[in-house]
Amino acid sequence: MTLVLEPLLPYTPYLALLIRVLVGASLVIHGYPKMGKTGREQAIGFMKSMSVPGGAAVAAAILEFFGGLFLIAGFIVPIVALFFAIEFAAIIVMKKRKMNAVYISPGKPNYEIDATYLFLSLVMLVLGAGAISIDALLGL
């Protein structure tokens, strides 16, 4: 199977670019509303209802917004991806324990998208920033 895909290997940096920009943009869009007072208060209230400290909501909002910007720019991508992997693994655990969520369950608590972001974070951790990134300019 490797021989069949071998011609695609030179395009790996562009795949990394595509993944980090799409994931970064999605997370910025997701984190931006939580940066304002109302969104932050709602996120804190939800976390407290799950018996999780409200500070975790603030930390998640900051990570999603600024971490997403870092991914788009391609700055310290493996480090940011590691933080996202930890965040999404924690979300999955919280949903399973507190909400009895399952992987896929339309209309019920599930963690399908969280698992997708977790695995995309692991891919970015392994691939790095890829093409056209601050990391590449810095030689990281």
Secondary structure, 3 states (H helix, E strand, C coil): CHHHHHHHHHHHHHHHHHHHHHHHHHHHHHHHHHHCHHHHHHHHHHHHHCCCCHHHHHHHHHHHHHHHHHHHHCCCHHHHHHHHHHHHHHHHHHHHHHCCCECCCCCCCECHHHHHHHHHHHHHHHHCCCCCCHHHHHCC
